[in-house]
């Protein structure tokens, strides 16, 4: 692979890191809330 494409890929990944982190945090919160709900029901 040429270095130019890898550089653009890394730049895009760095700019997308914030979105991925927020998505992961939201997913973790959803999982924790789901587990808390299951424990509350049981």
N, C-alpha and C positions, 0 to 999 in steps of 0.2 A: 504493500500500500504506500502511496506517496505521502510524504510528511504533511503536505498541505491539508489533505483530507483528515488526517489524524488530529492536526491542530484545530481545525474547525469542529471536529467531533468533541474534543476535550473542552473547547470553549462552550459549546452548546450544553455539555454535561454540567459544567460549572454553573451556568446560568439556570439550569433546571434543577440544581440541587435544592434550592429553597422550596420549590413546588413539591419535590419528592418528599422532603422532610415534613412539610405541613401535611401532606397526604398520609405519611406514615404515622404522624402524631394523631391525626384524626382517626385513623384505623385503630391505633392502640387504644384510644379513648373509647371507641365503639366496643371493642372487645372487653375492656374493663367494665364498662357499663353493662354489657350483656352478662358477664360473669356475676357481677353484683346483683343483677336482676334474678339470675338463676338461684343464687344463694338466698336471696330474700324470699323467693317463692317457696323454696324447699325449707 
